[in-house]
Amino acid sequence: MPSPSAGALDAQGRLVWTGGDVRALLRVPGASDDKRTRGTVAMRTGSDAYPGAAVLGVEAAWRAGAGYVRYIGPRRPADLVLARRPETVVAEPASVSAVHADAWVIGSGTDPALRPPEETAALRHLLAGAVPVVVDAGALDLLPADAPVIATPHEGEFARLRARLGLAPERAEALQDPARRAAAVRETAEALGGTVLLKGATTLVAGPGAAPVIAIDAGTGWLAAAGTGDVLAGVIGALVAADRAAGRGSAPAALAASAAWLHGRAGRLAAHVDGGRPGRPLVALDVAEALPAAIAAALADVADDMHDHRTEEDHA
């Protein structure tokens, strides 16, 4: 079972994720592959209030290499998804047990305060199953769960998740300390019994167990923009689905870290950050559109690792 690499640790004992780690987990399709063997991602995201999240997550899943993407959600975001990505198979909310998926993405662009009881029941059904679920934003309140989960909170959501798990609160200023932040992510993953990806300038990923916390440089401050988290959730879903469809059994933390690395690299490409150039503003859809180039660069050769080596030195 592929798992996090035995690569370099930084001064805080965190595993610095590199392009080589990403290449080891990316699955390049062969002549015998079809759309289903490349992985099916099902997205139960977006809402009438926040329909754009559905578009961004679906776009990212396609751009990150999913062979088949299903969108299950309200009519308004579904129409926008089809207008942007007509390849997507769209259905209105119904029995989730009839939907085949290698991975689910839920919660992006939703508000638990506005979630109807039937939607809560459907999401709880997914979270009680065996298919991996990427849990974002408006579905984090439904954790913990029995399903294999990858939770993707930002800092405020992280605090609420810890409270749900009965863990002691961590003040925002305390989480500015890298070692304290890594310890909190590890503790949360253990209590959850799943993988936690804490977004930030340096994204941290941990699963339950003894493996080191993984650190991923976000790449550029231009990624601090609305909707980029929805893109990241779609990338994670695509990588998890491809891995599961191939029966590879890679560690969820490694897949989540690779998705975050690709997301950061796509952000730098979209913002034209190169060498000493500061780059330029981007929007979330720019990041999704840059994902194929980020994947191609990761697969091509070791040139992308130059940034990773600089990152390791910066962390040391």
N, C-alpha and C positions, 0 to 999 in steps of 0.2 A: 504494500500500500504506500504510494508516494506520500511524503510528509514534508514539513518544512525543512529547508536545507540546513546543513551544518556550516553555513557561511560565517562571515565575520560578525562579531558582537561589538556593539559600541560601548562607550564608557558606562552606560547605564545597564549593560547586560542585555540589551535588546538586539534581536537579529535584524540586521539591515538587509532589506529585500533588494535584489538586483535583477537586471535584465536576464542574466543566466537562469535565475530561479523561475522567471516568467516563461522563458523558452522551454524549460523542462516540463511545464504544465500545459502549455498551449497544444492543442490537438489540430494538426493539419489534416484536412480530409484527403482521402485517397480515392482511387478509381472505383472502389467497391462501395463507397459511401452514398447514401441518399439523404433526403432532408431530415428523416427521422433519426438516422444514426448519428447525425451531427448535433442532435439535442433539441428537445421541444421545451420552450419556456412559456409558461402561462402567467399572464399578468392580471392581477385583480387590483388595479390601481386607479387613481383619478376619481373625480367626482364632478357633479354639476358646478360646484363652487371652484374647484381647481382642476379643470380638464386638461390643462397643459402637462401636468405630471404624467398622465397616461401616454401622451405623445412622446415625451422625452424618454421615458423608460422603454417603450416599445422600439423607438428609433435606436437606442443604445444597444438593446438586445440583438437587433438585426445587425448593426454595424460591428458588434463584437463577435459575430460568427455563428449565431444561432441558425439552425437549419429550418426551424419552424417556430413561429411565435403566435400564440393565441392571446387575444384580449377579451376579458370578461368584465364588463362594467356597464355603467349607465349609457343611455343613447347619445347624449351630447359628446362626452369624450370619445365614445366609439366612432362617431361620425368624423371627428377630427383625426383620430388614428387612421381611419381608412383613407381620408383625404391626403394624409402625409405618407402613409405606408400601405398601399393597397394590397401588398402581399399578405398582410396580417389576416388571420381568421378571427372574426369577431362574433361574439355571442352576448346576449343580455344575461344578467345574473340569473342563474338557475342552479340546479343540483351540481355541485362541484365534483361529485363522485363519478360523473359521466365524462369528465374532461381528462384526457391523458396528458401528462406532463412529466418531464424529467426534473423540473424545478419550478417552483412558484415564486413570484414576487408580489408582495402585498403591502398595502399601507401608504405608499407614496401618494401625495395629493389628496389625502382623506383626513377627516376630523372625527375623532371618536365621539365627540359631543353630538355630532349630526348623524351618526351611524345608526340605521334602523335595526331592530332586533333580528330580522331575518339575515341581514348582512353579518352581524356578529356571529350568528349561528353557523353561517357558511364558513367564515374565517376560522372559527374554533374547530370545525370539521377538518379543515386543512391542517391545522396545527396539532391535531390528534393523529395524523397519518404518518406514513413512512417516507413520503417524498420530501426532499429538502425544501425549506421555505426561507427566502430572504425577507426579513421583517423590517420594514422601514416606517418612519413617521407615525401616521395615524393608526397603525396596528401594533405598535410597541406595548400598548396598554394590555394586550391580550397575553403577554408573556408572564410566566414561563409556559412551556409547551412540551408535549411528548415528541413532536416531530424534530428531525435534525434542523436546527435553525441557525441563521446568520443574522444577528441583530445589528442594525446600522445607525445608531443614534448620533446626533450631534451633542454638544456638551449639556444643554438643558435637558434633552431627552435622556441622556445618560444618568443624570441625577434622579430623574423620575423612575427610570428602570431599576436603579439601585434601591430606591425606596420600596418598589413593588417586590423586590427580592428579599426585603428585610435587612439590607445592608446599611451600615452607618453612612450618613451623608458625608460627602467630600466637598469642602468649600471650593469655589471656583479658583481662588488664589492658590490653594494647595495643589490643584491640578496643573498649575503652571510649572511645578517641579517635575522634570522628566521621570525621575525614579518613582515618585509618588503616583504619577499618572499611570505609568506602566503597571504598578502594583494594583491600582484600582481596577484597571481593565482586566487583569488576570483574575482578581477576586470575583469580579462580576461574571466572567465567563464560567468560573467554577460553580457559582451559585445558580447560574442559568442552566448549566449542563449543555451549553452550546457555544457557538462562536460569537464574539463581540468585536465589531469594528467601530472604533471611536474616531469620528472624523475630526480633522484639525489640520493645522499647518504641517504637522507630522501626524499622519494617520497611524493608529496603533491597532493591531489585531491580535487576539488571543483566543485560544480554545481551551477547554478543560484538559487538565493534564500537566505534564512537566515541561513541555516544549517552551522555548523562550517566547516572550512577547515579540511580535514582528513590528518593525518600524518602517514606514514608507513615506518618503519625502513627497509632499503634495505637488511640488514642482514649480508652482507660481502662485503668487497672491491673487492673480486675476481669476483663479478658480473660486474665490469667495464671491459667488454670485448665485442668485436664486435659480433653482432647478438643477444645479450640477449634482446635487445628491440624488435626484431622481435618475439622472444618467448613470451614476455609479451603481445604483441598485440594479439597473438593467444589465450592466456589464457583469456584475456578480452572477446574476441569474443565468446569463449565457454561458459563462465558464463552468458553473456548477452543472448545468444541463448537459453540456458537451462531455464533461468528465463522466457523469453518471450513465449517459447513453452508451459510452464506450466501455463501461464496466471497469474503469481504472481505479476508483476508490481513493482518489487523492484526499488529503486532509482538507476539510472545509476552510481552516485558517489559511492554508497555503493558496487556495483558490481565491479567497477574499483578498488576500494581500496582492496577488497577481492582478486582480481586477483594479485595485486601488493604484497599483503601479502604472497600469495601462491608462487609467483615468488621468493620472498626473502627467504622463507623457503626452497624451492627447491634448491636455490643457496647454502645455508648453508649445506644442505644434500650432494649436489654434490661436494662441496669443503671440506667435512668432518670437518666442523667447529663445535666444540662441547666443551662446557665449556671453559677452558682456551686455548684450542688448536687453533693455527692460521689457520689451514686448508692448502689447497693446490690449485694450479691453476685449473681452469676449462675452458671449452669451452661451447658455447651456447647450443649445443646439449645435453651436460651433464645436463644442467638445465631442458630442456624439458623432458628428461628421468627420472628425479627425481620428476616430478610433481605428479605422482600417490602416491608416498610415502608421499609427503607433504600433499596431500589431505587426505590420510588415517590417518596421524597423527592428522590433524585438526579435523577429525570426531571422532577419537577414544575416547579421554578423555581430561581432562584439563591440561595434562602435558605440552603441547606446550605453555600454557599461562604463564609459568614461565618466558620465554624470554620476553614476552610482559610486565610483571610487572617490570622486570629490565629496560626495555626500558622507561616505564613511569617515573621511578625514575631518569633515566639519563636525561630525558627531563625537569624534575621539577627544 
